[in-house]
Amino acid sequence: MASLQRKGLQARILSSEEEEKLKRDQALVSDFKQQKLEKEAQKNWDLFYKRNSTNFFKDRHWTTREFEELRSCKEFEDQKLTILEAGCGVGNCLFPLLEEDLNIFAYACDFSPRAVEYVKQNPLYNAERCKVFQCDLTKDDLLEHVPPESVDVVLLIFVLSAVHPDKMHLVLKNIYQVLKPGKSVLFRDYGLYDHAMLRFRAGSKLGENFYARQDGTRSYFFTDEFLARLFMDTGYEEVVNEYVFRETVNK
């Protein structure tokens, strides 16, 4: 099996069957259940990590390959770099980065207290190179853990989609406080018409491009227009904003 990747400025084109499925699945989850999902968001993610431990997500060794900014932001090879991984999970992105570049110091936080504990229990965890803490990025002030304007790069990878769309701007404002002027947020998340979006069963829809999984966790599927507006309304400048398409072929 081989994975091919390309990038583009438009979302994936749907087949006629996929278009028909999305047209059929218009009924929204009740307001009562939506409020319950929002109230229990942290509990549902904690239960997710209780069920799956550290085994659900694969380590993300592609980060430096995909995000050239992790290298280009350095003025010289051995320059110390401070990063923040907002929504670190159990460290699938964090630990490969720390292993690859010994000059990185990382702040890392997650919504789930259980996920944070898994990071601390990892044999690769070193408190001299990493500070990990629990944080609800929609309401807990990052400045309690991270100095203002101290971070060179923020990683926001498959995290913002789990936040209610009405609260996403709060996450970006929170991150903005700790980012050095002129530095970058490296973002990767679900795009509109991702195959994961088409797999939701009828009765899972919470709103436009927003769905609930059976375990109570949620996922939003971004358009480039929505994402650009979200970041720029919070004070950021758009540098690159494009869809990434992956295709797995049997060789």
C-alpha positions in Angstrom: 0.0 0.0 0.0 1.3 3.5 -0.8 -0.1 6.9 0.1 -0.1 9.7 -2.4 -0.7 13.3 -1.5 -1.6 16.5 -3.3 -2.7 20.0 -2.3 -5.4 22.2 -3.8 -7.5 25.3 -3.3 -10.9 23.6 -3.5 -12.5 20.9 -1.4 -12.8 17.3 -2.6 -15.4 16.8 -5.3 -18.2 14.5 -4.2 -19.6 11.6 -6.1 -23.4 11.7 -6.9 -23.9 9.1 -4.2 -22.1 11.2 -1.6 -24.1 14.3 -2.6 -27.3 12.4 -2.2 -26.2 11.1 1.3 -25.5 14.6 2.5 -28.8 15.9 1.2 -30.7 13.1 3.0 -28.9 13.6 6.4 -30.2 17.1 7.2 -32.0 16.4 10.5 -30.1 17.9 13.5 -29.5 16.4 16.9 -31.9 17.9 19.5 -31.0 21.1 21.4 -31.1 19.1 24.7 -28.6 16.5 23.4 -26.4 19.2 21.9 -26.2 21.0 25.2 -25.4 17.7 27.0 -22.6 17.0 24.5 -21.1 20.5 25.1 -21.4 20.1 28.9 -19.8 16.7 28.8 -17.1 17.4 26.2 -14.2 16.9 28.6 -15.7 13.8 30.1 -16.2 12.3 26.7 -12.6 12.9 25.7 -11.3 11.5 29.0 -13.4 8.4 28.4 -12.0 8.1 24.9 -8.4 8.0 26.3 -9.5 5.6 29.0 -10.8 3.2 26.4 -8.0 3.6 23.9 -5.0 4.4 26.2 -2.1 5.4 24.0 -3.0 3.0 21.2 -5.5 4.9 19.0 -3.4 7.4 17.1 -0.1 6.6 15.3 3.0 8.7 16.0 3.1 11.7 13.6 6.6 11.6 12.1 5.5 13.7 9.2 5.3 17.0 11.0 8.7 18.4 10.0 8.3 17.1 6.5 4.9 18.8 6.1 5.6 22.0 8.0 8.8 23.5 6.6 8.3 26.4 9.0 9.6 24.3 11.9 13.0 24.6 10.2 12.8 27.9 8.4 11.9 29.8 11.6 15.5 29.2 12.9 18.2 31.7 12.0 20.9 29.1 12.6 21.0 25.3 12.8 21.4 24.9 16.6 19.0 27.7 17.6 16.8 26.9 20.5 13.1 26.7 19.6 10.1 27.0 21.9 6.9 25.3 20.7 3.4 24.9 22.0 1.4 21.9 21.1 -2.2 22.9 21.8 -4.1 19.7 22.2 -1.3 17.2 22.5 -3.3 14.1 23.2 -0.9 11.4 24.4 2.1 12.8 22.7 2.0 11.3 19.2 3.3 14.5 17.6 5.2 15.8 20.6 7.7 13.0 21.2 8.8 12.5 17.6 9.5 16.2 17.4 11.5 16.2 20.7 13.5 13.1 19.4 14.2 14.7 16.1 15.4 18.1 17.3 17.3 18.3 20.6 17.1 22.1 20.5 13.3 22.1 21.0 11.6 23.0 24.3 7.9 22.2 24.2 4.9 23.3 26.1 2.1 20.9 25.6 -1.5 20.9 26.9 -4.7 18.9 26.4 -8.3 19.1 27.4 -8.2 15.6 28.9 -6.5 15.1 32.3 -6.0 11.4 31.4 -4.2 12.3 28.2 -1.8 14.6 30.1 -1.0 11.8 32.6 -0.2 9.4 29.7 2.3 12.0 28.4 3.9 12.3 31.8 4.1 8.5 32.0 5.8 8.1 28.7 9.5 7.0 29.1 10.5 9.7 26.6 9.0 12.5 28.8 11.7 14.8 30.2 10.6 17.7 32.4 13.7 19.6 31.4 12.6 19.7 27.7 8.8 19.7 28.1 6.2 21.2 30.3 2.8 19.5 29.9 -0.5 20.6 31.6 -4.2 20.2 31.4 -6.0 23.1 29.8 -9.4 24.0 28.4 -8.3 26.3 25.7 -11.7 27.9 25.4 -11.6 29.3 29.0 -8.3 28.5 30.9 -5.7 31.3 30.4 -2.5 29.9 28.8 -0.6 32.7 30.5 -0.9 30.7 33.8 1.5 28.2 32.2 3.3 29.9 29.3 5.0 33.3 29.4 3.5 36.0 27.0 5.0 36.2 23.5 7.5 33.4 24.3 6.6 30.7 21.7 8.2 30.4 18.2 5.7 27.9 16.8 2.2 26.7 17.8 1.0 23.3 16.6 -2.7 23.0 16.3 -3.2 19.6 14.7 -6.6 17.9 14.6 -7.7 19.8 17.7 -9.8 22.8 16.7 -12.3 20.5 14.9 -13.2 19.1 18.3 -14.3 22.5 19.6 -17.7 24.0 19.2 -17.6 26.5 16.2 -18.9 29.2 18.5 -15.9 28.8 20.7 -13.1 28.3 18.2 -12.1 32.0 18.3 -11.5 31.7 22.0 -8.8 29.1 21.4 -7.1 31.3 18.8 -7.2 34.4 21.1 -5.7 32.3 23.9 -2.9 31.1 21.7 -2.2 34.5 20.3 -1.1 35.8 23.7 1.8 33.4 24.0 3.0 33.5 20.4 6.0 35.7 19.5 5.1 38.6 17.1 5.4 37.4 13.5 5.6 33.7 14.4 3.4 30.9 13.1 0.5 28.6 14.0 0.9 25.3 12.1 -2.6 24.0 11.5 -3.9 20.7 10.1 -7.4 19.4 10.5 -10.4 17.9 8.8 -11.5 19.6 5.6 -14.9 19.8 4.1 -16.1 16.5 2.5 -13.3 14.5 4.2 -14.2 10.8 4.0 -14.7 10.9 7.8 -17.5 13.3 7.2 -19.3 11.0 4.9 -19.1 8.1 7.4 -21.3 9.7 9.9 -24.7 8.0 10.2 -28.0 9.8 10.0 -28.9 11.6 13.2 -25.3 12.6 13.9 -25.5 16.2 12.6 -25.1 19.1 15.1 -25.0 21.9 12.6 -23.4 23.0 9.3 -20.3 20.7 8.8 -20.4 19.7 12.5 -21.1 16.2 13.7 -21.1 14.0 16.8 -19.5 10.6 17.0 -21.1 7.7 18.9 -18.7 8.2 21.8 -19.9 11.8 22.3 -16.8 13.4 20.8 -17.4 15.9 18.0 -15.8 17.0 14.8 -16.1 20.0 12.6 -15.1 20.0 8.9 -13.4 23.2 7.7 -13.7 25.2 4.5 -10.7 27.3 3.6 -13.0 30.4 3.7 -14.2 29.7 7.2 -10.7 29.0 8.5 -9.3 32.2 6.9 -12.0 34.3 8.4 -11.7 32.7 11.8 -7.9 33.3 12.0 -8.0 36.8 10.5 -10.9 38.0 12.8 -8.7 37.0 15.7 -5.7 39.0 14.6 -3.7 36.6 12.5 -2.4 37.0 9.0 -3.0 34.2 6.5 0.2 32.8 4.9 -0.8 29.4 3.5 -4.3 27.9 3.5 -5.0 24.9 1.3 -6.7 21.5 1.2 -4.5 18.4 1.5 -5.7 15.3 -0.4 -4.4 11.8 0.5 -5.0 8.7 -1.7 -4.1 5.2 -0.7 -3.3 2.9 -3.6 -2.5 -0.8 -3.6 0.8 -1.4 -5.4 
